[in-house]
Amino acid sequence: MRDQHKVQSFSDSGVGLHEEEEATVNKLINQLEAVGKQQEPSPLDNPLIFGNFGVAFSSTQQAPKQSGQPAGGGFRSKPGRLLFQTKELCQSIFEPNLATNKVAFALLGCIPGSIGLRGTFAPQGDKQDTVKVDFEPPRLSLPGGICLAVGPTSSVVLATTYLDKRVRLGRGGRGSSFVFTRGGPCESAGMKDIGLARTSVLGYTILLMLAATFCAVSFLLLSSGTLWSKVIAAPPALVGVAILFGLWLNI
């Protein structure tokens, strides 16, 4: 884990590993978790719990009840990765009880953007190693001052099973395993401000222009009168309406 960013890039935070390689990493995680059970102080009493971390690895191999990617959700699914090329996966924990997540991506491989989560956490149980995090709606950020809420609130349970100066291991409520590595690009990712930005006037203008363009294209296609043009008029109309609906939800 010395060159943690190279490991993260090579495996795409675990997605790029073969099944045998993933099993090997999980075996090492299990060994470190055994050490973690003997660590003092407990994770929630240890100041090392706070900081900026990159998600170097995540796996559902030992979590049969977990569906989808445990880190990044739909943006990290197979269809999602075709549209959103992942650049960074970050998670930060700040005193006294703030947690933020960020998936930085390149839309279609060229348009930079991110999806961020901001929430507060509270201890769960009596072992001082588990928290429940209640997140606000995720916010999608794109160039031009666009920052939109794009989903519902959510909550997760995460246990810290091993902790040192460089590495934090985590277990999700359904058994997913995580390796978080301290520092790297996530130190300069603006993690403390995740979830605070709102769409600017320029952003609203851009979105309204896009919605108008898609609706105009759909109208022109419908006006041509041919069956084929009427069929292909539906997608731009839906995109235009979706943009307007998203704007309405964020007013």
C-alpha positions, 0 to 999 in steps of 0.5 A: 500500500506504499504507492496507494494511488497506483494501486487504486488506479490499477484496480479501479478501487477493486472493480478492475481486479479478477475474482482470484485477486479480489479474494486475495485482497479480502484475505489480507483484509480479514487478517488485518481485521483480526489485528484490529480487534485488539487495537486500543483505543477503539476507532471512534476514540482514536483521532486517526479516524478523522481525515481525508481518505481515498477508496483504494478497494471495495468488494462485495465478495463477502457480502451476499446481501449487497446489490450493486457497487458499495462505493459510488452506487449507480455511477460505479455500475457497468453502465455507469462507468461507460458514461462516467469515467471515475477519476477519484473516490474519496471519503472524509470524516471531520470533527465532530460528526461530519462525513462526506463522500465524493465520486469525481468523474469525466462524463463521456471521458471529457466533461469533468464533474462529481457526485457528492454526499454530505451527512452526519454520523452517530455511534451505533452499539457499544463497541465504539467502532460503528457509526450510522451516517445520515446523508442529505440528497446527493448533489451532481456538480458539472462545469458552468456552476451546475450543482443539482440535488439528484436523489433522495436522502439515504443512510448507511452503517459502517464499522471501522475494523482496523485503523493506523496512520495510513490505512482504515478498513471498513465493513458496511452493514451488509458485509461489504469490505473497504480499504481507505488510504489516507491523503493523496488527491483527496486532500485537495478535493474540497471534501469539507465543502461537499454538499454546500454548493448550489447552482449559480445563475450561469448554471440555471441559464445553461440548463434552461438553454439546453432544455429549450434546445432539446425541446426545439429539436423535438418540435422540429422533428414532430413538425416534419410529419414522417413516422420515423421523425416522430419516433426519434423526437421522443428522446430529446423531448424527454431529456428537455423535460427531465432537465426542466423537472430537475430545475423545478426540484432544485428551486 
